[in-house]
Amino acid sequence: MTKKQFFKELPYKNLESGMPSLADATRSMAQFINESKHTQHRVVKIIHGYGSSGVGGKLRVGLRQDLAARSRSGKIKGFIAGERFGKYEETQPYINQYTQLAVDPDFGRGNAGITVIILY
């Protein structure tokens, strides 16, 4: 694997803005993924919030379920839940390949309100 070096915050989309339904947020995420692929971005971040109760949130759970399905079907390479976006064994291969991950302001913060998406 070749290392790709970047020095800025990951491109991101705030999906919780305006309090959308899960269906609307899913459509918006799909559009963001498609636009990101066309602009040659390989890693992007979505902001979905962690839920007002702090224990769930329909957007966080639903969007991550959609991302898991996209990963299984080969539409995306994978994703990193915000609470695991740091120096963890399962994320190390991505960090080694995409060095901009380690300089993103959310890296290592355990932020359950975000998810990082790895594209092909």
C-alpha positions as CSV (number, residue, x, y, z in Angstrom):
1,M,0.0,0.0,0.0
2,T,1.3,3.4,-0.9
3,K,1.0,6.2,1.7
4,K,-1.0,9.2,0.5
5,Q,-0.1,12.4,2.3
6,F,-2.5,15.2,3.0
7,F,-2.4,18.1,5.4
8,K,-6.0,19.3,6.0
9,E,-9.2,18.4,7.7
10,L,-11.2,15.7,6.0
11,P,-14.0,16.9,3.7
12,Y,-17.3,16.6,5.6
13,K,-21.0,17.0,5.5
14,N,-23.2,17.9,8.4
15,L,-26.2,15.5,8.1
16,E,-27.9,16.5,11.3
17,S,-28.4,20.1,10.3
18,G,-32.1,21.0,10.0
19,M,-33.1,17.8,11.9
20,P,-33.8,15.7,8.8
21,S,-35.6,12.3,8.8
22,L,-33.4,9.2,8.5
23,A,-34.6,8.8,4.9
24,D,-33.6,12.4,4.0
25,A,-30.2,12.0,5.8
26,T,-29.5,8.7,4.0
27,R,-30.2,10.3,0.6
28,S,-28.0,13.3,1.5
29,M,-25.2,10.9,2.6
30,A,-25.5,8.9,-0.6
31,Q,-25.3,12.1,-2.7
32,F,-22.2,13.2,-0.6
33,I,-20.5,9.9,-1.2
34,N,-21.1,10.0,-4.9
35,E,-19.9,13.6,-5.2
36,S,-16.8,12.8,-3.1
37,K,-16.0,9.8,-5.4
38,H,-16.3,12.1,-8.5
39,T,-13.9,14.7,-6.9
40,Q,-11.3,12.0,-6.1
41,H,-11.7,12.1,-2.3
42,R,-10.9,8.8,-0.7
43,V,-11.8,9.6,2.9
44,V,-14.6,11.8,4.1
45,K,-16.4,12.5,7.3
46,I,-20.1,12.8,8.1
47,I,-21.6,14.6,11.1
48,H,-24.8,12.9,12.3
49,G,-24.8,13.7,16.1
50,Y,-24.9,11.0,18.8
51,G,-28.5,11.4,19.7
52,S,-30.0,13.8,22.2
53,S,-30.2,11.2,24.9
54,G,-26.5,10.3,24.4
55,V,-27.2,6.6,23.9
56,G,-28.3,6.3,20.3
57,G,-29.9,8.5,17.9
58,K,-31.8,7.4,14.8
59,L,-29.4,9.1,12.4
60,R,-26.2,7.6,13.9
61,V,-27.6,4.1,14.1
62,G,-29.5,4.2,10.7
63,L,-26.6,5.8,8.8
64,R,-24.1,3.4,10.1
65,Q,-26.4,0.5,9.2
66,D,-26.6,1.9,5.7
67,L,-22.8,2.3,5.6
68,A,-22.3,-1.4,6.7
69,A,-24.6,-2.5,3.9
70,R,-22.6,-0.3,1.4
71,S,-19.4,-1.9,2.7
72,R,-20.7,-5.4,2.3
73,S,-21.9,-4.7,-1.2
74,G,-18.5,-3.2,-2.2
75,K,-19.9,0.4,-2.7
76,I,-17.4,1.8,-0.1
77,K,-14.2,0.4,1.3
78,G,-15.3,0.7,4.9
79,F,-16.0,3.2,7.6
80,I,-14.8,4.1,11.1
81,A,-17.2,5.0,13.9
82,G,-16.2,8.2,15.5
83,E,-15.7,6.6,18.9
84,R,-13.1,4.3,17.3
85,F,-11.5,7.0,15.2
86,G,-8.0,6.9,16.7
87,K,-5.1,4.6,17.3
88,Y,-6.9,1.3,17.4
89,E,-5.8,-2.0,15.8
90,E,-8.8,-2.1,13.4
91,T,-8.2,1.4,12.1
92,Q,-4.4,1.3,11.8
93,P,-4.4,0.0,8.2
94,Y,-6.5,3.0,7.1
95,I,-4.3,5.4,9.1
96,N,-1.2,3.9,7.4
97,Q,-2.7,4.3,3.9
98,Y,-4.4,7.7,4.4
99,T,-2.2,9.9,6.5
100,Q,-4.6,12.8,6.6
101,L,-6.8,10.7,9.0
102,A,-4.2,11.2,11.9
103,V,-4.2,15.0,11.4
104,D,-8.0,15.5,11.4
105,P,-9.2,17.4,14.4
106,D,-11.5,14.6,15.5
107,F,-8.8,12.0,15.5
108,G,-8.5,10.4,18.9
109,R,-11.4,12.4,20.4
110,G,-13.9,9.5,20.7
111,N,-16.6,11.6,19.0
112,A,-19.6,9.3,18.6
113,G,-21.3,12.1,16.6
114,I,-19.2,11.5,13.5
115,T,-18.3,8.7,11.1
116,V,-15.4,8.5,8.7
117,I,-16.1,6.9,5.4
118,I,-13.3,5.2,3.3
119,L,-14.1,5.3,-0.4
120,Y,-12.5,3.3,-3.3
